[in-house]
């Protein structure tokens, strides 16, 4: 995880804090921080999350999945299935059953989701 080591070192240096201070703040040891920054050891997930929270960056950024410190954005499109009862319950909750447009609005939503799911 060479990119993670580089990012951890770069984040620390960006605020001009020595390794021993990061170790103190994170509850780790200076020798562990040094190993993480020099790609000798992989930091545990808890440490990566700590860095992400402390430096206000995403875990994706630290791991090199994106160069955007704010993170990687995904366009999630739920997959609709006629058999998925949870989806049907969600749609029922969204609309007032007494509304004269209830059935039409529900069908429009289902049609939109089905078209979105078909494109993937």
C-alpha positions in Angstrom: 0.0 0.0 0.0 2.6 2.4 -1.1 0.1 5.1 -2.0 -1.4 4.9 1.5 2.0 5.3 3.0 2.7 8.4 0.9 -0.7 9.9 1.7 -0.3 9.3 5.4 3.1 11.0 5.4 1.8 13.9 3.2 -1.2 14.5 5.4 1.0 14.7 8.5 3.5 16.9 6.9 0.8 19.2 5.6 0.1 20.4 9.1 3.8 20.3 10.2 3.2 17.8 13.0 5.9 15.3 13.9 5.3 11.5 14.0 5.4 11.4 17.8 2.5 13.9 18.0 0.4 11.9 15.5 1.1 8.8 17.6 0.1 10.6 20.8 -3.1 11.9 19.2 -4.1 8.6 17.6 -3.2 6.3 20.5 -0.4 4.6 18.6 3.4 4.6 18.8 5.9 6.7 16.9 7.5 3.6 15.6 4.2 2.3 14.2 3.5 5.7 12.5 7.0 5.5 11.0 6.3 2.0 9.7 3.0 3.1 8.2 4.5 6.1 6.5 7.5 4.1 5.0 5.3 1.2 3.8 6.9 -1.3 6.1 3.6 -2.2 7.8 0.0 -1.7 6.8 -2.0 0.4 9.2 -5.0 -1.3 10.7 -8.4 -0.1 9.5 -9.0 1.8 12.7 -5.9 3.8 12.1 -6.9 4.6 8.5 -10.3 5.8 9.7 -8.7 7.9 12.4 -6.5 9.6 9.8 -9.6 10.2 7.6 -11.5 11.7 10.4 -8.6 13.8 11.8 -7.5 15.2 8.4 -11.1 15.4 7.1 -10.4 13.3 4.0 -12.0 10.1 2.8 -10.7 6.6 3.3 -10.8 6.3 -0.5 -8.3 9.2 -0.7 -5.9 7.6 1.8 -6.1 4.2 0.0 -5.5 5.8 -3.4 -8.9 5.0 -4.9 -9.3 8.7 -5.8 -7.2 11.8 -5.9 -10.1 13.8 -4.5 -9.6 14.2 -0.7 -13.4 14.6 -0.4 -13.8 11.0 -1.6 -15.2 9.0 -4.5 -18.8 9.5 -5.4 -20.9 6.8 -6.7 -24.1 7.0 -8.7 -26.1 4.3 -7.0 -29.1 3.1 -8.9 -31.3 0.7 -6.9 -32.2 -2.5 -8.8 -36.0 -3.0 -8.9 -37.5 -6.4 -8.7 -41.2 -7.2 -8.8 -40.6 -9.7 -6.0 -38.8 -7.2 -3.7 -41.3 -6.6 -0.9 -39.1 -3.9 0.7 -39.2 -1.8 -2.4 -43.0 -2.1 -2.6 -43.3 -1.1 1.1 -41.1 1.9 0.5 -43.2 3.1 -2.4 -46.4 2.6 -0.4 -44.9 4.8 2.4 -44.1 7.6 -0.1 -47.6 8.3 -1.2 -50.9 9.2 0.4 -53.3 6.4 -0.3 -56.2 8.8 -0.3 -54.7 10.9 -3.1 -56.4 10.6 -6.5 -52.9 10.5 -8.1 -51.6 7.8 -5.8 -51.6 4.9 -8.3 -50.3 7.0 -11.2 -47.4 8.5 -9.0 -46.4 5.0 -7.8 -46.4 3.6 -11.3 -44.3 6.5 -12.6 -41.7 5.9 -9.8 -41.6 2.2 -10.7 -41.2 3.0 -14.4 -38.3 5.4 -13.6 -36.5 2.9 -11.4 -36.9 0.1 -13.9 -35.5 2.2 -16.7 -32.5 3.2 -14.5 -31.8 -0.4 -13.6 -32.0 -1.5 -17.2 -29.2 0.9 -18.3 -26.7 -0.7 -16.0 
